[in-house]
């Protein structure tokens, strides 16, 4: 595949020549798919050849980071949209987990099951973007957050998106149901136009939410940083992947930096959500802050009583014999 090909609507040749996407080995007119011009070198662990080792390690780090974020979100018992945003992070966790096996070729592209797992991953990715979009409207309280209606709509619509995209993907990979791996226009639209639309709508919705409902404008910084990370990841993957790969002697490529920037963008989604949600400590379980508030209140009462002539609080000492 020549690196001089141009970006064209509905075609993966230019995209796959720059980035080693999971779907690329399954697309194109040849049996081996569309290969990138330059990709990171492989390493052998035991008798297993591992592709994209740096990117695979980054996926593992992403799982750890997402686990920490999930635990922090779960600890904010009364925060608005807590259950809804958890669904997004659970889906991103599954997406990264599956990417480990596909990017590293633990599931080889030549195997019969690779196409099915790639279709599941593609559907899960689009469903995750859709879940992010729906989360963008939770703050407007169109439907009360945390209710069965809110959660069922979020989970149900995400499942529908994932299933539809997954079916289109497997049909494209297998040249079935009138779909073709040589002309994967439908898959291209879903993977790039649909996902981009979800991100843009989410960003606009959050900017409106902050501007109209919050006095604090600092969360806008989280939105802008997250947007910048996501855009930089796309640019590094599709614009500079081959240059990076050649410059570092095939140890890394744009896929690594794309995954890294995506992780940073997801972390900023968490940071933004955390900054706009306040926990009601009165109903918080096991809150250290609430405990300190009680102690400070009692100390203030003691000080006031002492100032009004009451005896100061007596300290109790253990008895020791001398």
Backbone torsions as a table, in degrees:
resi	resn	phi	psi	omega
1	UNK	NA	124.7	-179.5
2	UNK	-76.7	139.8	178.7
3	UNK	-77.4	-5.5	-178.6
4	UNK	-87.5	-2.5	177.6
5	UNK	-64.4	152.6	-175.8
6	UNK	-105.5	159.4	178.2
7	UNK	-68.7	129.0	-179.2
8	UNK	-134.7	146.2	-179.0
9	UNK	-62.8	129.0	175.7
10	UNK	80.2	3.6	-177.0
11	UNK	-118.6	142.0	-177.1
12	UNK	-101.2	-4.5	-173.3
13	UNK	-58.3	-49.6	-179.0
14	UNK	-67.2	-41.5	-178.2
15	UNK	-64.6	-49.4	-176.3
16	UNK	-73.1	-20.5	176.4
17	UNK	-71.6	-15.2	-178.7
18	UNK	-111.2	-30.0	-179.0
19	UNK	-129.7	133.9	-179.9
20	UNK	-82.1	74.1	179.7
21	UNK	-73.8	157.4	-177.7
22	UNK	-63.1	-32.8	-176.4
23	UNK	-81.6	-15.9	-171.9
24	UNK	-60.3	-40.0	178.8
25	UNK	-65.1	-10.6	-176.1
26	UNK	-107.1	1.8	-176.3
27	UNK	-118.6	163.6	179.5
28	UNK	101.6	180.0	-175.5
29	UNK	-91.9	-6.8	-179.5
30	UNK	-102.7	164.7	-178.7
31	UNK	-72.3	-23.8	-177.3
32	UNK	-99.1	7.8	175.2
33	UNK	79.4	-158.1	-179.0
34	UNK	-108.4	120.1	-176.6
35	UNK	-96.4	144.8	174.5
36	UNK	-71.5	153.1	178.7
37	UNK	-65.2	-40.0	179.9
38	UNK	-140.3	133.3	179.1
39	UNK	-141.8	159.6	-176.1
40	UNK	-66.8	147.9	-177.2
41	UNK	-69.6	155.4	-178.7
42	UNK	-92.5	159.2	175.7
43	UNK	-129.4	156.8	-178.5
44	UNK	-113.2	123.3	174.8
45	UNK	-112.2	112.8	-174.6
46	UNK	65.1	-118.1	176.4
47	UNK	-111.8	15.7	-177.9
48	UNK	-109.1	125.9	177.2
49	UNK	-87.7	120.3	-175.6
50	UNK	-106.5	122.1	175.6
51	UNK	-85.8	155.5	176.4
52	UNK	45.2	57.8	-175.4
53	UNK	-61.9	-40.3	-179.4
54	UNK	-66.3	-42.2	178.8
55	UNK	-66.2	-39.0	178.8
56	UNK	-64.0	-41.2	176.6
57	UNK	-63.5	-37.4	178.3
58	UNK	-65.1	-36.3	176.3
59	UNK	-61.3	-39.7	178.4
60	UNK	-64.6	-43.1	176.8
61	UNK	-61.4	-37.6	178.6
62	UNK	-62.9	-38.6	177.8
63	UNK	-61.3	-41.6	178.9
64	UNK	-65.3	-44.3	-179.5
65	UNK	-64.6	-42.2	179.8
66	UNK	-65.3	-37.3	177.4
67	UNK	-60.2	-43.2	178.3
68	UNK	-63.0	-44.1	179.6
69	UNK	-63.8	-39.9	178.7
70	UNK	-62.1	-43.2	179.1
71	UNK	-62.8	-39.7	178.3
72	UNK	-66.2	-40.6	179.0
73	UNK	-64.8	-42.5	-179.6
74	UNK	-63.6	-25.8	-179.0
75	UNK	-77.0	-16.6	178.1
76	UNK	-90.4	79.7	-167.2
77	UNK	-60.6	-33.3	-172.4
78	UNK	-112.0	11.1	-177.7
79	UNK	-70.0	145.9	180.0
80	UNK	-67.9	132.5	176.8
81	UNK	73.9	17.7	-177.0
82	UNK	-61.5	-48.6	-177.5
83	UNK	-68.7	-34.7	-179.0
84	UNK	-69.3	-44.1	-178.7
85	UNK	-70.0	-27.5	175.7
86	UNK	-62.4	-37.0	178.5
87	UNK	-60.5	-42.4	178.2
88	UNK	-59.7	-46.7	-177.9
89	UNK	-71.1	-32.7	174.2
90	UNK	-62.6	-41.7	-179.4
91	UNK	-68.1	-40.9	177.0
92	UNK	-63.8	-37.1	177.1
93	UNK	-60.2	-47.3	179.7
94	UNK	-64.4	-37.9	178.4
95	UNK	-61.5	-45.5	179.2
96	UNK	-67.8	-37.8	178.7
97	UNK	-61.8	-44.5	179.6
98	UNK	-68.9	-34.6	-179.9
99	UNK	-63.5	-29.6	177.9
100	UNK	-58.1	-45.7	-176.3
101	UNK	-74.9	-28.4	-177.4
102	UNK	-87.9	-45.7	179.2
103	UNK	-65.0	-37.3	-177.5
104	UNK	-81.4	-8.1	-177.7
105	UNK	64.7	23.1	168.0
106	UNK	-58.9	-37.2	164.8
107	UNK	-96.1	103.0	-172.7
108	UNK	-64.3	142.2	176.7
109	UNK	-60.2	-22.9	-179.6
110	UNK	-81.0	-11.5	-177.5
111	UNK	-77.5	157.4	-178.6
112	UNK	-68.5	-29.4	-175.6
113	UNK	-83.8	-12.7	-177.4
114	UNK	-59.0	-42.6	-178.5
115	UNK	-61.6	-38.3	-179.6
116	UNK	-68.9	-43.3	178.5
117	UNK	-68.6	-35.9	176.7
118	UNK	-65.0	-37.1	177.3
119	UNK	-66.6	-41.4	177.5
120	UNK	-62.2	-43.5	-179.8
121	UNK	-64.5	-41.6	178.7
122	UNK	-63.4	-44.7	177.3
123	UNK	-63.5	-40.4	179.7
124	UNK	-66.1	-37.5	178.8
125	UNK	-63.6	-47.8	178.8
126	UNK	-64.5	-38.0	177.9
127	UNK	-64.7	-34.7	178.4
128	UNK	-67.0	-41.5	175.8
129	UNK	-63.0	-41.3	177.7
130	UNK	-63.3	-41.4	178.6
131	UNK	-60.9	-39.4	176.7
132	UNK	-62.9	-42.5	179.0
133	UNK	-60.1	-47.6	-179.5
134	UNK	-63.3	-38.7	177.0
135	UNK	-60.9	-26.8	179.7
136	UNK	-64.8	-18.8	-178.8
137	UNK	-105.3	-0.9	179.5
138	UNK	-63.4	-39.9	-178.4
139	UNK	-64.1	-21.5	178.6
140	UNK	-78.9	-8.0	177.0
141	UNK	56.3	39.4	171.9
142	UNK	-59.7	-42.7	170.5
143	UNK	-126.1	138.7	-178.0
144	UNK	-59.2	130.1	-176.8
145	UNK	-68.3	152.0	177.2
146	UNK	79.5	-5.3	179.6
147	UNK	-82.4	159.6	177.8
148	UNK	-56.2	-37.6	179.7
149	UNK	-62.4	-45.5	179.7
150	UNK	-63.3	-46.7	-177.3
151	UNK	-70.7	-40.7	179.7
152	UNK	-65.8	-38.9	177.3
153	UNK	-64.8	-45.7	-179.8
154	UNK	-61.5	-51.7	-177.3
155	UNK	-69.6	-41.2	-178.5
156	UNK	-66.4	-46.7	179.8
157	UNK	-66.0	-37.2	177.2
158	UNK	-64.6	-40.2	178.0
159	UNK	-64.3	-40.8	179.0
160	UNK	-63.1	-45.6	178.1
161	UNK	-60.1	-46.6	-179.4
162	UNK	-61.5	-42.2	-179.0
163	UNK	-67.6	-44.6	-179.6
164	UNK	-62.3	-47.8	179.9
165	UNK	-64.5	-40.7	178.6
166	UNK	-61.8	-40.6	178.8
167	UNK	-67.5	-41.4	177.1
168	UNK	-63.7	-39.3	-180.0
169	UNK	-64.4	-49.0	-178.1
170	UNK	-67.8	-34.0	175.1
171	UNK	-63.9	-38.1	177.4
172	UNK	-68.1	-44.8	-178.9
173	UNK	-64.1	-36.1	-175.1
174	UNK	-97.3	3.7	-177.4
175	UNK	54.4	47.8	-177.1
176	UNK	-118.7	162.0	175.8
177	UNK	56.4	35.8	177.9
178	UNK	78.6	4.6	178.4
179	UNK	-96.7	156.0	-175.6
180	UNK	-138.4	136.7	176.6
181	UNK	-72.8	-18.4	178.9
182	UNK	-80.2	-28.2	178.0
183	UNK	-131.2	73.6	-173.8
184	UNK	-86.0	54.1	-175.3
185	UNK	-62.7	-44.8	-179.1
186	UNK	-60.9	-44.4	179.0
187	UNK	-64.9	-38.8	179.2
188	UNK	-60.7	-45.2	179.9
189	UNK	-62.0	-43.6	-179.3
190	UNK	-67.8	-42.4	-173.5
191	UNK	-74.7	-26.7	-175.9
192	UNK	-116.9	-52.6	-178.0
193	UNK	-69.0	-47.3	-179.1
194	UNK	-62.3	-48.3	-179.2
195	UNK	-63.6	-40.4	178.0
196	UNK	-63.1	-41.9	179.1
197	UNK	-62.1	-40.4	178.5
198	UNK	-61.2	-43.3	-179.5
199	UNK	-65.3	-46.0	-178.0
200	UNK	-62.7	-45.4	-179.6
201	UNK	-64.3	-39.9	178.4
202	UNK	-61.8	-45.3	-178.3
203	UNK	-63.0	-47.1	-179.9
204	UNK	-61.8	-42.4	-179.8
205	UNK	-62.3	-40.4	-178.7
206	UNK	-71.9	-35.8	176.1
207	UNK	-63.5	-41.5	177.2
208	UNK	-65.3	-40.3	-179.8
209	UNK	-61.7	-47.4	-178.9
210	UNK	-66.1	-43.3	-175.2
211	UNK	-68.0	-35.1	-173.9
212	UNK	-92.2	-26.8	-170.7
213	UNK	-117.4	-16.8	-175.8
214	UNK	-112.8	142.0	173.5
215	UNK	-80.0	-29.4	-179.1
216	UNK	-84.2	126.1	-179.0
217	UNK	-97.8	-1.5	-177.9
218	UNK	-61.0	-34.4	178.3
219	UNK	-57.9	-22.3	176.9
220	UNK	-61.5	-33.7	176.8
221	UNK	-61.6	-39.8	177.0
222	UNK	-62.7	-40.6	178.6
223	UNK	-63.4	-45.0	-178.2
224	UNK	-66.7	-40.8	177.5
225	UNK	-63.9	-44.3	178.5
226	UNK	-61.2	-42.4	177.6
227	UNK	-62.7	-43.5	-179.9
228	UNK	-61.9	-44.1	178.6
229	UNK	-60.5	-43.7	-177.8
230	UNK	-65.5	-43.6	179.7
231	UNK	-65.7	-43.0	179.0
232	UNK	-60.8	-39.4	178.0
233	UNK	-60.8	-42.0	178.1
234	UNK	-65.6	-42.0	-178.5
235	UNK	-65.4	-43.4	179.9
236	UNK	-65.0	-36.0	-178.8
237	UNK	-72.2	-51.2	-172.5
238	UNK	-93.8	-17.7	-178.6
239	UNK	-102.2	-34.1	-171.8
240	UNK	-129.2	10.3	-175.9
241	UNK	-59.2	-47.2	-178.5
242	UNK	-66.2	-38.3	178.6
243	UNK	-65.7	-42.3	177.7
244	UNK	-63.2	-44.7	-178.0
245	UNK	-60.2	-44.7	179.2
246	UNK	-68.2	-37.3	-175.8
247	UNK	-68.0	-31.2	-177.4
248	UNK	-107.8	22.5	174.6
249	UNK	56.8	42.4	174.3
250	UNK	67.8	14.3	176.8
251	UNK	-77.5	-30.0	178.2
252	UNK	-137.5	161.6	171.2
253	UNK	-143.5	-173.1	-176.6
254	UNK	-64.4	-23.4	-180.0
255	UNK	-61.5	-38.5	179.2
256	UNK	-63.1	-48.8	-176.9
257	UNK	-71.4	-30.1	174.6
258	UNK	-64.0	-45.3	178.7
259	UNK	-65.4	-38.5	179.7
260	UNK	-65.1	-46.7	-179.6
261	UNK	-66.9	-34.5	176.4
262	UNK	-63.9	-41.0	176.6
263	UNK	-61.6	-43.9	177.8
264	UNK	-61.5	-39.8	179.0
265	UNK	-63.9	-41.2	177.9
266	UNK	-65.3	-38.6	177.1
267	UNK	-63.2	-35.1	177.7
268	UNK	-71.8	-29.4	172.8
269	UNK	-61.1	-44.3	177.0
270	UNK	-63.6	-45.3	-178.7
271	UNK	-61.1	-41.3	179.2
272	UNK	-64.6	-47.9	-179.9
273	UNK	-60.7	-41.6	-179.3
274	UNK	-64.6	-33.0	-176.6
275	UNK	-77.1	-23.2	-177.6
276	UNK	-101.9	-3.3	179.7
277	UNK	-109.8	133.7	177.7
278	UNK	-115.9	136.8	-179.0
279	UNK	-89.9	135.8	174.9
280	UNK	-80.9	99.6	-172.8
281	UNK	-65.9	-20.2	179.6
282	UNK	-63.4	-31.2	-178.1
283	UNK	-110.4	8.7	-179.6
284	UNK	-80.6	136.8	-179.0
285	UNK	-93.3	126.9	175.6
286	UNK	70.1	30.0	-177.9
287	UNK	-83.3	122.6	178.7
288	UNK	-69.1	-34.8	-179.2
289	UNK	-62.3	-41.7	179.2
290	UNK	-62.8	-39.3	179.5
291	UNK	-63.0	-41.3	179.2
292	UNK	-67.4	-35.4	178.1
293	UNK	-61.9	-39.7	179.5
294	UNK	-64.7	-44.3	-179.2
295	UNK	-62.9	-42.7	-179.9
296	UNK	-65.2	-36.7	178.4
297	UNK	-63.6	-42.6	179.4
298	UNK	-65.5	-39.4	178.9
299	UNK	-64.8	-38.8	178.6
300	UNK	-63.7	-39.0	178.9
301	UNK	-64.9	-39.7	178.3
302	UNK	-62.6	-42.4	-178.7
303	UNK	-63.8	-40.9	-179.9
304	UNK	-66.0	-40.4	-179.9
305	UNK	-64.7	-41.3	-179.7
306	UNK	-65.6	-37.0	179.6
307	UNK	-69.0	-22.7	-179.9
308	UNK	-91.4	8.9	175.1
309	UNK	105.2	-1.5	179.3
310	UNK	-75.7	158.5	178.1
311	UNK	-67.2	143.9	176.7
312	UNK	-67.2	153.4	179.4
313	UNK	-59.8	133.7	-177.3
314	UNK	-85.8	138.4	175.8
315	UNK	-91.2	142.3	178.2
316	UNK	-101.9	133.6	-179.2
317	UNK	-117.8	149.0	175.5
318	UNK	-75.5	149.2	-179.0
319	UNK	-88.9	127.9	177.1
320	UNK	-122.9	142.2	175.5
321	UNK	-91.1	134.8	179.2
322	UNK	-115.0	NA	NA
